[in-house]
Amino acid sequence: QVQLVESGGGLVQPGGSLRLSCAASGLRFSSFPVNWYRQAPGKERELVAAISRTGYNTNYADSVKGRFTISRDNVKNQVHLQMTSLKPEDTAVYYCNAQSGSYEYWGQGTQVTVSS
């Protein structure tokens, strides 16, 4: 059974940092590019960051460039999203997504709230 389990969310003040993790099991993790999405209340789910199978290539939404860093560890089957200089508009549920061809898997999400 494939599982993606996110962790690391929470409440943080503006300007603060959080590190999200996504732990994968039940799949050949190194074969999957991985994405982080987020969804704020009343808004569409949006792609925040993406990382290639090897971790060599990464992409970011314009809104998080320079503040967020995605990385992966194919030995531990984990992907991380380091978030710095957090803003209230970063508040959302963050989801881990692994997709390759017709195979696509989602985690349950972790809440990130940026508020003073």
N, C-alpha and C positions, 0 to 999 in steps of 0.2 A: 504494500500500500504506500502510495506516494504521500509524503507530508512535507509541507513548508510551514515552519513555525517562526513567527516574528517575535521579537522581544526588544526591550530597551526604550519603549515609549514612556511618556509621563508628562508631568507639568514642569515647565521651565520658564524662566523670565525672559523677556526680550533681550537679545544679545547673548543669550546662553547657548549651550551646546548639548547635544545628545548623540548617542551612537546607537543606531538600530542594527539588529542582527537578524539574519534569516538562516535557520538551520534546516537543511534538506535531508531527507531520507527516502529510501525506496526507489531512487532513480539514479541513473548514471550522471551524476551532477555535472561532471566536466564536459558533458555533451550539450549542455543547455546554456544559451545566453540567459542572463537574469536581469530583470527590471524591478525597479521600485516605482510604484504608483502611489498616488494619494487621492483622497476624496474628502472634500470639505462639505459640511452640511449644505444642501441645496445646490451643490455644484456637480459637474461631471467629473468622473475619475480622470486624472491626468497623469501622464508619464513624467516622472521626476528625473530618473537616472537609469542608465542601462550599461551593462558590462558584457563583453564578449566571453566566449567559452574559456579562453586562456587568461582573460583579465587584461589583455594588452590594449584593447580598445574600450573607451568609455564615451558616453554622451550624456549631456545634461539639458534639462529645460533651461531656457534663458533666465527664468525667475530664480534659479538656485545656483547658477554658474558662479564659481568663485567662493561659494559658501558650503556646498555639499561635496563630499567625495565618496564614490562607490568603490568598493574593493571586494575581492573574493579570495577564498582559501580552498582550493580544490582537494586538499588533503583532508581538511576538517569538514568539507561540504558546507561551507558557510559563505554568506555574502553579508557585507556590512555597509551601512550608510552613515558616514560621519557628517553630522549637521552642525554647523557653527553659525554665529551671528544670526540666530533665529529671530524671526519676525512673527508678529501675531497672525499674519496671513499664511504662515506655514502650518497653522493649526489644521489638522486633518487626521483621518485614519490612513495609515501608511500600510501598503500591501506589497508583499514580495510575489513576484511572478516569474515563472520559468516556462519558456516556450521554445519548442523546436519542431518544425513541421506541423503536423496535426496534433502534436502533444502539447498541452498547456495546463499548467497547474498554478493554483493560487493559495496563498496563506490566508489566515483568518483576519489578519490586520492587527495593528497596534496603534493606540491613540497617542497622538502628540498634540499637546496643548501649550501654546505660547501665550502667556498672560502675566501681567504684573498683579 
